[in-house]
Amino acid sequence: MRSLAVVDFLIGVGVLLVLEGVMLAASPAWMRRAMKSALAKPDNILRAVGIGSAVAGLILIWIIRR
């Protein structure tokens, strides 16, 4: 039997892929602008946004799992 953690991880990866695919399919021009904007941002800003997103995701998972 597969571990619940592995199953949850794979579901999370699947949801991520679905969301990215929908955004690219719905508005490729917007995604292109967003990617260009990200390239123009300094590393410390991108790092802070990444850490903030990861922490928000962990908090959300913690709340849901409680």
C-alpha positions as CSV (number, residue, x, y, z in Angstrom):
1,M,0.0,0.0,0.0
2,R,1.3,3.5,-0.9
3,S,2.0,6.0,1.9
4,L,-0.7,8.6,2.4
5,A,2.1,11.3,2.3
6,V,3.2,10.1,-1.2
7,V,-0.4,10.1,-2.4
8,D,-1.0,13.6,-1.1
9,F,2.3,14.8,-2.7
10,L,1.3,13.4,-6.1
11,I,-2.2,14.9,-5.8
12,G,-0.5,18.2,-5.1
13,V,1.7,17.9,-8.1
14,G,-1.3,17.0,-10.2
15,V,-3.2,20.1,-9.0
16,L,-0.2,22.3,-9.7
17,L,0.0,21.0,-13.3
18,V,-3.7,21.4,-13.8
19,L,-3.6,25.0,-12.6
20,E,-0.6,25.9,-14.8
21,G,-2.1,24.2,-17.8
22,V,-5.4,26.1,-17.4
23,M,-3.6,29.4,-17.0
24,L,-1.5,28.8,-20.1
25,A,-4.5,27.6,-22.1
26,A,-6.8,30.4,-21.0
27,S,-4.4,33.3,-21.4
28,P,-1.0,32.6,-22.9
29,A,-0.2,36.3,-23.4
30,W,-0.8,37.0,-19.7
31,M,1.5,34.1,-18.7
32,R,4.2,35.3,-21.1
33,R,4.0,38.8,-19.5
34,A,4.1,37.3,-16.0
35,M,7.2,35.3,-16.9
36,K,8.9,38.3,-18.4
37,S,8.0,40.3,-15.3
38,A,9.5,37.5,-13.1
39,L,12.8,37.7,-15.1
40,A,13.0,41.4,-14.5
41,K,12.7,41.0,-10.7
42,P,15.7,40.8,-8.4
43,D,16.5,37.4,-6.9
44,N,15.8,38.5,-3.3
45,I,12.2,39.5,-4.3
46,L,11.6,36.2,-6.0
47,R,13.1,34.3,-3.1
48,A,10.8,36.2,-0.6
49,V,7.7,35.5,-2.7
50,G,8.8,31.8,-3.0
51,I,9.3,31.4,0.8
52,G,6.0,33.2,1.5
53,S,4.2,30.9,-0.9
54,A,5.7,27.8,0.6
55,V,4.9,29.0,4.2
56,A,1.3,29.8,3.1
57,G,1.0,26.4,1.5
58,L,2.3,24.6,4.6
59,I,-0.2,26.6,6.8
60,L,-3.0,25.7,4.5
61,I,-2.1,22.0,4.6
62,W,-1.8,22.2,8.4
63,I,-5.2,23.8,8.7
64,I,-6.8,21.2,6.4
65,R,-5.1,18.3,8.1
66,R,-6.2,19.3,11.6
